[in-house]
Structure formats: C-alpha cells, structure tokens
Amino acid sequence: MGANKKTIVNVVCSLMVLVTNIIINFWMSPFIVENIGVEANGFVTLANNFVTYAQLIVTALNSMACRFIAISYVKKDYKKANLFYNSVFWGNLIIVAILIIPAIYLIARLEHIADVPENIMMDVKCLFGFVFFNFFITTGLPNWDCGTYVTNRLDRTYLPQMLAAVIRCLFLVSLLVVFSPKVYYVGIAATLMTAINLFAGWYNTHKLTPELRVYIFGKQICSKSAIKELVGSGMWNSISSVGNMLLSGLDLIICNVFLGATKMGILSLSKIIPNYMQQMSISIRNAFAPELTINYAGGNKDAVLKDINRAMKITSIILTIPIAIVITLGKEFFSLWVPTQDAKLLQILSILAILGYMFTSGTQILYNVFSTVNKVKPNAIAMVSSGAVSVLITTLLIKFTDLGIYAVAGVSTFVNLVRNMTFMLPVTAKYLGYKWNKFFPQVINTVISSVLLLVIYHFIHKILPSGSWFSLIISAGVLGLIGLIINIILMLNKTERKFLFDKFDRKLHISKFIHRGK
C-alpha cells in the first residue's frame, strides 16, 4: 500500500470505529441503566474517572513513545528504537508497581471514600477491581501500539477495536440477560475487549516491526537518558491534558457548584454530541499522525506540507458536515432523544460547544505538529493558560451576569478558538519553517464551507420529513450526502476531484453507466 492509500484507509477505519462505538453506546446506555439501575451505572463513570486521573501520570512517559520509536525506526536505527521501546516498557512496570498500592487501598476503603449503597458495595468494588486491572495490564505490557504507528498501518489497530467493541456489547448483553444483573459485568466485558485489543497489538507489532523486542537481560534493557527524554517531552502532554480538563472537563463541576444539579444535568445532555464531535476530530487527526512523523523523520519538508494540506482538506470536508447537520437538526434530535427536556435549549448549548469547529475543522491536523517536531512545551503552557482563563471568565460571568448556563457552555469554546487563532496556527507554521499566516487560508475555506452548508441545509430541511427517528435518519443522510458533494466541489481542485472520481469509477464503474445512458 502506498503512503497516501494507507492514510486514507486509516481515516476510514478510524471513522468506522467511532461510528460503531457511538451506535453501541447510544443503544447500550439505556439498556444498562434499565438492568442495573441509574445509581449503579453512575459508578461505572466514577471508576473510569479514577483511571483517567491515573493516566495523567502514565501520559508523561507514553505519549511521546511512538514518536521517538518511529523517528529512530524510520532512520533504521533499530538499536535506539529498541532502547526507547524497552525503556517505556520497564518505566511503565515501575509506574504500575507504584500505583497498584493506592489502587488496592482505594478499593478496600471505597465505602469511606464514596457514598456507595450497602446492597451493591461488593459489586461496585468488583467493578473498580476490573477497571483498574484493565488499566494496569494495558500499561504494564509492552507498547504494542507502536507497531502499527511506525508502519502507518493504524487500520490493523482500528478493525480489531471495532470487532472488540461489538463482542463486548454482545457479551455484556448476554451476561445481563442470562444471569442476575450486576454492575461488575461491565468491568468483565471491558476486560474481554482489552484482551482482544492487546492480542491484536502484540500480533501487529511482531508482524510489522519484528526488530522491536523486549530485552529481559543485556545493555538494551533500559536507559535513564531515554526515559528522561521521553518524560521531558511527555510530561508536557500531561500538562496539556490538565489544560484540556480546565477548558471543558470542569464545565459540569462549575455548573453543579454555581447553578445546581438540574442545570448540570441539562449541560451534560447537551455535551453528548459535542463530545462525539471532539472524538471524531481526534480520530481523524490521529489517523494522519504516523505519515506526518515518518516524513518528518526522513527530512522531507515538501512531503510534510503535502501531508498537512491533504489532511486539512479531508478534515474540513468531513467535520463541517456533521456540524451543519447538528445545527440544523439538533432540536429535532433532542426532542426525540429526551422528550421531557427543553430541546431548543439543548440545541443552543450544543451549538455553543461546537461553534469553534466552524473555524478550525480544517486545521485540526496542526495539533500533531507539536508532537512531530517535539515542541510540546509551548502548547502545554498555552493549554493550561487558556484553561485557567476560561475557568476565571466563566466564574465571573456566572456571578455578575445573567448568562448562567450559556456562559458555561460558550466561554470555553470562545477561549479555545482565540488560542487556536493567536497561537496554534502561527506557531505551528513557524515550527515548520513558514510564514505565520501560512494556514489561515484554510480557516477562511472552512468558514465559507460551514456558512454555505448552513444556508443550503436551512432551505432543504423544510422539505425533508420530520417527527420520527426514521425521518431524522433519512434527513441526516440526505443532508450529509449533499454536504459531501458541495464540500468536494468547494474544497478540492480540479485535479483532486478527477483523482477522486477515477477512484470511485474503478470501484463502481460509474462511467460505464453514464456511457450506456447516452
């Protein structure tokens, strides 16, 4: 497979995984709540939150591992690649050994740390045990994700993930139907999914990158300097994660403290679609990361710019469509999904949360530049600073204005957009050796696309069916297809459109049908 084809396959597979997870989660969430109760289901989120906090520590060592391993591997410096590979492995084992003690203490003393009903105490403790077990086994085993990253074959990771998600769903449903419902079944099903993904990662790494191996004895077992280099860069990614938590992760807490539990529940519902939009953005961005790193390692500046330009066009084409659909059909969706809630309010809050993507959909790939060129510190400082500013402004607006929940939903979006416009775009251009305004034309293209789609969708929506889930799906499908055609015409040049048509023609034989019609 050529590099371009690999990346396109990565994008398609990443979107397939995301769509599969969205469908499963939308269907499974009410099913789980119905069988184990909303109270018990809340502890699933709580257990995963504790693991998220623990992952901040692991991120410092692991977040840059694939980058450093790939850079050395592409240069055929297998000794150095193995040094990073082994250093990450042994460093992770040390982290696991340290964290396992507080994890056991947390589970043993859970009734003193959280308010857990007595009748489900043991079930919840078992759930926490499985969740932490998944975290420790995933962290403690070698970094098998790097095999598909180094060779730009992320599809071999995404497809097993999709299969594992389906198997997890079927297995969990079977447990809940056949046996007496228990909340820890969620943890057991997650463990099965983890095992499938780990096996796929092990196979891919040994198949694609046989030069990478774990050394139990010998000089290559570990390197303090390698760990120092990894952590020195990776800890800034941990700090970036803290900044991201300040930007969006504290919204619910702020809402709860200042506006009450009811408003927090409303905000939580409104963030469902924006959260999936963010996941889609990250999935597409990650699909382009390997090729960007490989070309940068090879010193091919033209190829790097070509990668970025192609990624910007593709992400803009893909992301602006669901944004316009959400803005157009959001009220109808919420009225069907949560008919007891104010659908108009939920739509407005969702729009406030995703509004920034109308400007930055096409520039999401630039987040990868910081890791690729190993300049993650400035981005981390910018993330934390913008997160702190967002929290401060939100708090002040809640206290001194009547904006209330609108301030919570909108301020973080506005601050994030300002940071992207004033920092991310000009700084990444500078790191790649270009003028500060190199990537701003893409912002203009994205805005034009978003506005054009919204105008067209506004008129088309009036003649589309409405009032049921079926009509909503049909409407979304029609709008999505129209948006795709418009974006292809708008975003791609003549040569790119011809290349795309030829690709489809080979698969679907469109030109033959056109010729027969004549």
C-alpha positions in Angstrom: 0.0 0.0 0.0 1.2 3.5 -0.9 1.6 6.1 1.9 -1.5 8.1 0.7 -3.6 5.0 0.5 -2.5 3.9 4.0 -3.5 7.2 5.4 -6.9 7.3 3.7 -7.6 3.7 4.9 -6.6 4.9 8.4 -9.1 7.7 8.3 -11.9 5.5 7.0 -11.2 2.8 9.6 -11.0 5.3 12.5 -14.4 6.7 11.5 -15.8 3.2 11.3 -14.6 2.5 14.9 -16.1 5.8 16.1 -19.5 5.3 14.4 -19.6 1.7 15.8 -18.9 3.0 19.3 -21.5 5.7 19.0 -24.2 3.3 17.9 -23.3 0.8 20.6 -23.2 3.4 23.3 -26.5 5.1 22.3 -28.1 1.7 22.4 -26.3 0.2 25.4 -26.6 3.2 27.8 -30.4 2.9 28.4 -30.1 -0.9 28.4 -27.5 -0.9 31.1 -29.4 1.7 33.2 -32.6 -0.3 32.8 -30.9 -3.5 34.0 -28.6 -2.4 36.8 -30.1 1.0 37.7 -29.0 4.5 37.1 -27.4 4.7 40.6 -25.2 1.6 39.9 -24.4 2.8 36.4 -23.0 6.1 37.8 -20.2 4.1 39.5 -19.0 2.9 36.0 -18.3 6.6 35.2 -16.8 7.2 38.6 -14.4 4.2 38.2 -13.3 5.3 34.8 -12.7 8.8 36.1 -10.3 7.5 38.7 -8.4 5.7 35.9 -8.3 8.9 33.9 -6.6 10.7 36.7 -4.0 7.8 36.9 -3.5 8.0 33.2 -2.2 11.6 33.6 0.9 10.1 35.2 1.3 7.4 32.5 0.9 10.0 29.8 4.2 11.7 30.8 6.1 8.6 29.8 3.9 7.1 27.0 2.5 10.0 25.0 5.7 10.6 23.0 6.9 7.0 22.9 5.5 6.2 19.4 7.1 9.4 18.1 10.6 8.7 19.3 10.4 5.0 18.4 9.1 5.9 14.9 11.8 8.5 14.3 14.6 6.0 15.1 12.9 3.1 13.3 12.4 5.1 10.0 16.1 6.0 10.1 16.8 2.2 10.6 18.5 2.9 13.9 16.9 -0.2 15.4 19.2 -0.1 18.5 17.9 3.3 19.5 14.3 2.4 18.7 14.6 -0.7 20.9 16.2 1.5 23.6 13.1 3.7 23.7 10.8 0.6 23.3 12.3 -1.2 26.3 12.7 2.0 28.4 9.0 2.7 28.1 8.1 -0.9 29.0 10.3 -1.0 32.1 9.3 2.5 33.1 5.6 1.5 32.8 6.2 -1.5 35.1 7.6 0.8 37.7 4.6 3.1 37.4 2.3 0.1 37.8 4.2 -1.2 40.8 3.8 2.2 42.4 0.1 2.8 41.5 -1.1 -0.7 42.4 -0.8 0.0 46.1 -3.1 3.1 46.3 -5.5 1.3 43.9 -5.9 -1.6 46.3 -6.3 0.8 49.2 -9.0 2.8 47.2 -11.0 -0.4 46.5 -10.6 -1.7 50.1 -11.7 1.6 51.6 -14.2 2.6 48.9 -17.1 2.8 51.4 -15.2 5.6 53.2 -14.3 7.5 50.1 -17.5 7.4 48.1 -21.2 7.2 49.0 -22.0 3.6 47.9 -25.2 1.8 48.9 -24.6 -1.2 51.1 -26.6 -3.6 48.9 -24.2 -3.1 46.0 -21.0 -2.4 47.8 -19.2 -5.7 46.8 -20.5 -5.3 43.2 -19.1 -1.8 42.9 -15.7 -2.9 44.5 -15.5 -5.7 41.9 -16.3 -3.2 39.2 -13.4 -1.0 40.4 -11.2 -4.0 40.5 -11.8 -4.9 36.9 -11.5 -1.3 35.7 -8.1 -0.9 37.5 -7.0 -4.4 36.3 -7.6 -3.3 32.7 -5.6 -0.1 33.3 -2.7 -2.0 34.9 -2.4 -4.8 32.3 -2.7 -2.3 29.4 0.0 -0.1 31.0 2.3 -2.9 32.2 2.6 -4.8 28.9 4.9 -3.5 26.1 3.8 -0.6 24.0 2.3 -2.7 21.2 0.5 0.3 19.6 3.8 1.5 18.1 4.0 -1.3 15.5 1.0 0.0 13.5 2.1 3.6 14.1 5.6 3.1 12.9 4.4 1.4 9.7 1.4 3.7 9.2 -1.0 0.7 9.4 -3.4 2.0 12.0 -6.2 0.1 10.2 -4.8 -3.0 11.7 -5.5 -1.5 15.1 -8.9 0.1 14.3 -10.5 -3.0 12.9 -9.8 -5.2 15.9 -11.0 -2.4 18.1 -14.3 -2.3 16.2 -14.6 -6.1 16.5 -13.8 -6.0 20.2 -16.4 -3.3 20.8 -19.1 -5.4 19.1 -18.0 -8.6 21.1 -18.0 -6.5 24.3 -21.6 -5.4 23.6 -22.9 -8.9 22.8 -21.1 -10.4 25.8 -22.4 -7.8 28.2 -26.0 -8.2 27.0 -25.7 -12.0 27.4 -24.4 -11.6 31.0 -27.2 -9.2 31.9 -29.9 -11.3 30.3 -28.8 -14.8 31.4 -27.6 -14.0 34.9 -28.8 -11.8 37.7 -27.8 -8.2 36.7 -24.6 -7.0 38.4 -22.7 -3.7 37.8 -19.3 -5.5 37.6 -20.4 -7.3 34.4 -19.5 -4.0 32.7 -15.9 -4.5 34.0 -15.8 -8.1 32.9 -16.9 -7.2 29.4 -14.3 -4.4 29.3 -11.6 -6.9 30.3 -12.6 -9.2 27.4 -12.4 -6.2 25.0 -9.0 -5.3 26.5 -7.7 -8.8 25.9 -8.7 -8.8 22.2 -7.1 -5.4 21.6 -3.9 -6.5 23.4 -3.6 -9.7 21.4 -4.1 -7.7 18.1 -1.5 -5.2 19.2 1.0 -8.0 20.1 0.4 -9.7 16.7 0.7 -6.5 14.7 3.9 -5.4 16.4 5.7 -8.7 15.9 4.4 -9.0 12.4 5.1 -5.4 11.2 8.1 -4.5 13.3 10.0 -7.7 14.1 13.1 -5.6 15.0 11.3 -4.3 18.1 11.6 -6.7 21.1 11.7 -6.6 24.9 15.0 -7.5 26.4 15.0 -9.1 29.9 18.8 -9.0 30.2 21.5 -7.1 28.5 22.6 -3.5 27.9 19.4 -2.6 26.0 17.1 -3.4 28.9 16.6 0.3 29.9 18.1 3.7 29.6 17.8 6.5 32.1 18.6 9.1 29.4 15.9 7.6 27.1 13.3 7.8 30.0 14.4 11.3 30.8 14.0 12.3 27.1 10.6 10.7 26.9 9.3 12.1 30.2 10.9 15.5 29.5 8.6 15.8 26.4 5.7 13.7 27.6 5.1 15.5 30.9 4.1 18.5 28.8 1.4 16.4 27.2 0.2 15.5 30.7 0.1 19.3 31.4 -1.8 19.8 28.2 -4.4 17.2 29.4 -4.8 19.2 32.6 -5.3 22.3 30.4 -7.9 20.5 28.4 -9.7 19.4 31.6 -9.8 23.0 32.7 -11.2 24.1 29.3 -14.0 21.5 29.1 -13.7 18.9 31.8 -14.7 21.3 34.7 -17.8 22.6 32.9 -20.1 20.1 34.7 -18.4 20.8 38.1 -18.7 24.5 37.7 -22.3 24.2 36.6 -23.1 21.9 39.6 -21.4 24.3 42.2 -22.9 27.6 40.9 -26.1 26.6 39.1 -27.2 23.4 40.7 -27.6 19.7 39.8 -30.5 20.3 37.4 -28.6 22.7 35.2 -25.6 20.3 35.4 -27.8 17.5 34.1 -29.0 19.7 31.2 -25.5 20.7 30.3 -24.4 17.0 30.4 -27.1 16.1 27.9 -26.1 19.0 25.6 -22.5 17.8 25.6 -23.2 14.4 24.2 -23.0 15.4 20.5 -20.0 17.9 21.0 -18.1 15.1 22.8 -18.6 12.8 19.8 -17.5 15.7 17.5 -14.3 16.0 19.5 -13.7 12.3 19.3 -14.3 12.4 15.6 -11.7 15.2 15.3 -9.2 13.3 17.4 -9.8 10.1 15.4 -9.1 11.8 12.1 -6.2 13.7 13.5 -4.6 10.5 14.9 -5.0 8.7 11.5 -2.7 11.3 9.9 -0.1 11.3 12.7 2.1 8.3 11.5 2.7 9.6 8.0 3.4 13.0 9.2 6.0 11.7 11.7 7.6 9.3 9.1 8.0 12.1 6.5 9.4 14.5 9.1 11.9 11.8 10.3 13.0 11.5 6.7 13.6 15.2 6.5 11.2 15.6 3.6 9.7 19.1 4.2 7.7 19.1 1.0 6.1 15.8 1.9 5.2 17.1 5.4 3.5 20.2 3.9 1.7 17.9 1.4 0.5 15.7 4.3 -0.8 18.7 6.2 -2.6 20.2 3.2 -4.2 17.0 2.3 -5.2 16.4 6.0 -6.6 19.9 6.3 -8.8 19.4 3.2 -10.1 16.0 4.3 -10.8 17.0 7.9 -12.6 20.2 6.7 -14.7 18.1 4.2 -15.6 15.6 6.9 -16.1 17.7 10.0 -18.1 20.7 8.6 -20.9 18.4 7.5 -21.9 17.0 11.0 -21.5 20.5 12.4 -24.1 21.9 9.9 -26.3 18.9 10.5 -26.3 19.3 14.3 -27.1 23.0 14.0 -30.0 22.2 11.5 -31.4 19.0 13.1 -30.3 19.5 16.7 -33.7 20.5 18.1 -35.4 17.6 16.4 -32.8 15.1 17.7 -33.1 16.3 21.3 -36.9 16.3 21.2 -36.8 12.6 20.1 -34.0 11.5 22.4 -35.1 13.3 25.6 -38.7 14.4 25.0 -39.1 15.6 28.6 -36.4 18.2 28.2 -36.2 21.7 26.5 -34.9 20.6 23.1 -34.4 24.2 22.0 -32.1 24.9 25.0 -30.2 21.7 24.4 -29.7 22.7 20.8 -28.4 26.1 21.7 -26.0 24.7 24.2 -24.7 22.1 21.7 -24.2 24.8 19.1 -22.2 26.9 21.6 -20.0 23.9 22.3 -19.2 23.1 18.6 -19.1 26.6 17.2 -15.3 26.8 17.2 -15.2 23.9 14.7 -16.8 26.2 12.1 -13.4 27.9 12.0 -10.9 25.2 12.9 -12.2 22.0 11.4 -9.6 22.1 8.7 -6.7 22.9 11.0 -7.1 20.1 13.5 -4.1 18.3 12.0 -1.8 21.1 13.3 -2.2 19.8 16.8 0.0 16.9 15.6 2.8 19.2 14.6 3.8 19.9 18.3 4.5 16.2 18.9 6.0 15.6 15.5 8.7 18.4 15.9 8.9 17.7 19.7 7.8 21.2 20.7 5.1 20.2 23.2 6.1 22.5 26.0 4.8 25.8 24.4 1.5 24.1 23.5 1.1 22.8 27.1 1.7 26.2 28.6 -0.9 27.7 26.1 -3.4 25.0 27.0 -3.1 25.4 30.8 -3.2 29.2 30.5 -6.3 29.2 28.3 -7.9 26.7 30.6 -7.3 28.9 33.6 -8.6 31.9 31.8 -11.7 30.0 30.7 -12.5 28.9 34.3 -12.0 32.5 35.6 -14.1 34.2 32.9 -16.9 31.6 33.3 -17.0 32.1 37.1 -17.1 35.9 36.8 -19.9 35.8 34.1 -22.0 33.4 36.3 -21.6 35.7 39.3 -22.0 39.1 37.7 -24.3 38.4 34.7 -27.5 36.5 33.9 -25.8 34.3 31.3 -25.8 31.3 33.6 -25.5 28.0 31.8 -24.9 29.8 28.5 -21.6 31.1 29.9 -20.5 27.7 31.0 -21.2 26.3 27.5 -19.8 29.1 25.5 -16.8 30.6 27.2 -14.5 27.6 26.8 -15.4 27.4 23.1 -14.5 31.1 22.7 -11.2 30.9 24.7 -10.2 27.8 22.8 -10.9 29.5 19.4 -8.8 32.5 20.4 -5.9 30.3 21.5 -6.1 28.4 18.1 -6.1 31.6 16.1 -3.4 33.5 18.0 -1.2 30.6 19.0 -1.6 27.3 17.3 -1.9 28.5 13.6 1.0 31.0 13.6 3.3 28.9 15.9 3.0 25.6 14.0 3.7 27.5 10.8 6.9 28.8 12.4 8.0 25.4 13.6 7.6 24.1 10.0 9.6 27.0 8.6 6.8 29.0 7.0 5.3 32.5 7.5 2.9 32.9 10.5 -0.2 33.2 8.2 0.5 30.1 6.2 -2.5 28.1 7.4 -5.0 30.9 7.8 -6.5 30.5 4.2 -7.7 27.1 5.4 -9.7 28.8 8.2 -11.3 31.0 5.6 -12.2 28.0 3.4 -13.7 26.2 6.5 -15.8 29.2 7.4 -17.1 29.5 3.8 -17.9 25.8 3.7 -19.8 25.9 7.1 -21.8 29.0 6.2 -22.7 27.7 2.7 -23.8 24.3 4.1 -26.0 26.0 6.8 -27.7 28.2 4.2 -28.4 25.3 1.9 -29.5 23.0 4.8 -31.9 25.6 6.0 -33.9 25.6 2.8 -33.6 21.8 2.2 -34.6 20.9 5.7 -38.1 22.5 5.1 -39.0 19.8 2.5 -37.5 16.8 4.4 -39.6 14.5 6.6 -39.6 15.1 10.3 -41.2 13.8 13.6 -39.7 10.4 14.0 -36.3 8.7 14.3 -36.6 7.2 10.8 -37.3 10.6 9.3 -34.4 12.1 11.3 -32.0 9.4 10.0 -33.3 10.0 6.4 -32.9 13.8 6.7 -29.4 13.5 8.2 -28.4 11.1 5.4 -29.7 13.4 2.6 -28.1 16.4 4.2 -24.8 14.5 4.7 -24.7 13.4 1.0 -25.5 16.9 -0.3 -22.9 18.4 2.1 -20.3 15.9 0.8 -20.9 16.8 -2.8 -20.7 20.5 -2.0 -17.5 20.2 0.0 -15.8 18.1 -2.6 -16.6 20.8 -5.2 -15.6 23.6 -2.9 -12.5 22.2 -1.2 -10.8 20.1 -3.9 -9.2 21.5 -7.0 -9.9 20.1 -10.5 -7.0 17.5 -10.4 -8.1 16.3 -6.9 -11.7 15.9 -7.9 -10.7 14.0 -11.1 -8.5 11.7 -9.0 -11.3 11.1 -6.5 -13.8 10.4 -9.3 -11.4 8.0 -11.0 -11.0 6.1 -7.7 -14.8 5.7 -7.4 -15.1 4.9 -11.1 -12.7 2.0 -10.7 -14.8 0.6 -7.9 -18.3 1.4 -9.1 -17.8 1.6 -12.9 -19.8 4.9 -12.9 -18.5 6.0 -16.4 -19.9 2.8 -17.9 -23.4 3.6 -16.7 -23.1 7.1 -18.0 -21.9 5.8 -21.4 -24.8 3.4 -21.6 -27.2 6.1 -20.7 -26.1 8.1 -23.7 
